Amino acid sequence: MTMHEMEARCRKAAGETWPEKTVVFGEGNEHHPAVMLIGEAPGEQESLQGRPFVGKAGKNLDQFLDVLQLNRWDIRISNVVKIRPTKISPKGRMSNRPPTKEEIAFFAPYLYEEILLVQPRMLVTLGNTALHAIVGDATIGSCHGQVMQTVIKAGDTEAGFSVFPLYHPASIIYNRGLAQVYQEDLLILRRVLEQGEPSFFE
């Protein structure tokens, strides 16, 4: 299985269910990057440009990369859900909403295939949606800033990975008290990467 084959299958299946939606795949380093960053879902700009982590999310990514002293193409960036989840606001505008369980269940298997193809040293999850998709029943409040272990399975293939959960950068907008925590967690992640945290089962 190649990345191209996986994306073609995902695009075909998603197009049958959400024909009006743009499918936004991951991008960046596909060959054992230090970090694979996993967000929740594309937003407006991601959907318009067909690329992950642009617009506001791109600015958050820039801060993330500055602290880790990496560039965008050093790492792999992706989302759990590959289409923009939307709703109509009270003012009649289309706005973002959290993904549904059905959307997550539909796209998660493709994320797992992507992870197994990329084989990153560290999975970094942003927020609870990404955390739950990767490690199951856990809360960001109890495990942020710590290295965890998980097993990713897709079909007959499985492998172990280290996971580093972070708060979603958007949560800082609503809770400024998290800004310092998020920054401290990024510094912990940088130290972990510099020290060469071993891969699970290595």
C-alpha positions, 0 to 999 in steps of 0.5 A: 500500500502506498500513500497515493493508493490510500488517499485515492480510496479515501477520496472515493469513499468520502466523495460518495458520502460527502460529494460537496466536501473537499477532502484534505489530506496530510502533507510533509515528510512521509519518511520517519519524521521526528514528529507527526502532528495530528489535529481534529479536522480542516477549517475554512481555509484548509478546505478552500486551499486543500491543505492542512494547517493553513489560516489560523491553524497555520499560525499556530503551527508556526509557533509550534515549529519555532519552539521545536526548531523545525520547519513545516517540511521536517514533520508530517501534519494531518487531521483525524477527519479529512473534511471540514465539519460545518454548521449554519450559524444563527446569522446564516453563515457556514461555520466550523463545528466539532466532528461527529462520531460518525465522521471520526469513525469514517476517517480514523482508519485512513489516519491509521494507515497514514501513520503506519506508512509514515512511521514517525518517531513521535505522534503529537495530538492536538486536543481531545478528538485527536487524542481519543482517536490515537489512544482511546479513553483519555482526557487531555487534562490528565495526560498533556505534556507526557509521553504515552504509548499506543499501538496503531492497527490497520488491516493486518498491520500494526506497530507501536508508537510514542504519543505526546498529547498537547492542548488544542491551540484554539483552546488557549483562545477561550482559556488564556490560563492554558497558554503558559501550560501549552508553552511549557508542554512544547518545551518538554516535547523539545527536550524529549525530541532532543534526547531521542525518545525511543520508539515503542518496541524499539 
